[in-house]
């Protein structure tokens, strides 16, 4: 039978802000939450789980998200003796907040509120529950704990954003507490390794609490909640300005909104990050605020709903988890995860989200291959575009606004598709103010926007037309962003179409002709016969600048296919081109460690490509933050 009698005040508030209260299909979705454990949930929790995230409260009422496991890291540490009772036998590691909070609960002499979410990461199954502790038994060691809890809420959850992983026991874990700041002062910031942990995570466990007012307690009793949030690595951001405010975007889900509803009523939350490769665990608690619409987009442009967590306490433990990813397996990111949104303060930008928005009209298309082309646009207003910056285009004028879908098995990426796309500008005007800009892009298989643009390009090629003005293809210019700039000694590392920012930067260097330039361009690509002519045409268009004594350019080309024999015309031997019939390797970069240490390093390419470069730079003793990135997700 249903566990709840309606939406509590916080849930009503957030549902109203998002317009969900006007949707009949979810008006009574609270009735989906049952008052005990269904048999299939009982079997799931007792047989399938390697770990259990569990929300519990400290003596200040702040939520923390513990990670419970068997001592040997195996499944089966949970049992369900009755339809509404779970028994858990766990070995806690030093630093897990449950150790301290259990003492608090026992001292107060009442059942502690708890909530958990069982996630079988190998299958993307997950089920939530909430209830109270009714009995706690200490084991042989101070960290060995057995407890029973009565479940009064349970529901099966959406699996959309779970990254598939194959876990195996790892009983040799050796936990080490490296940071423990349960109470942070006003001037404190998160440690840099904690921030790096957050920015590299694709998974977090969100703990919340609802503290009912005396008037509401009988109908809407107090409780805590635990949930899962997932996305591409880096989908959770940390505000650089204070180093402690975490920004968690909210993606399209089942629209029940229990977690955000709890935060709306009781503005506290916990975040627990787990590295399934190293076993490291980061626990965070803090003050939480939901932001919707314009308030959200001021913080994270183009993100309609988010939660800010101002961290008031955290603990980082290395090598804690007694289960790990199977080294022989490969993770499978969720196809539903949208591209990463950066914070407004992270990337210098000009966004047109208020007032009149400029329109960009497609002028011409230059096809370089069947899947790579340059699209030239004209803006209705002048834009300030610096070399290496991106233009953000809003294609809703062509495709309209997307209707809500909970799941879309045939095209999962469409669920969160807002038709906003970002591309690096491949042209660079002599004057920074310009109406004209060009975007060189690759067609993404199954891509809504690139698919439409390339379909148009192919139809024009068949009709032998290039001028697009008659077609009146116009889209909104949502903004200009990016932070690439131009020091004198640089290493540019590009993966495939990631060469586009460097085309713009190279033009700017040659047009400026001031100061000395020492540039190393490393290209890793499948289609060198398409990409190299784009680079060479820029060099051939400025022979005087290339032949300046203070200009130096070395190009390294990596491709598993054949590399055409091309030479840069009119510039003598000033440009050195070296080809390698293989993929770019870490070894190649390590050998050139001195160059990477002494130069400003820029990288643009797929996420895994950028990650490899950043890891090499870190191994050389530089900070990962020293690598300037302009990642792309079309």
Order of alpha helices (4+ residues) and beta strands (2+ residues): alpha-alpha-beta-beta-beta-beta-alpha-beta-beta-beta-beta-beta-alpha-beta-beta-beta-beta-alpha-beta-beta-alpha-beta-beta-beta-beta-beta-beta-alpha-beta-beta-alpha-beta-beta-alpha-beta-alpha-alpha-beta-beta-alpha-alpha-beta-alpha-beta
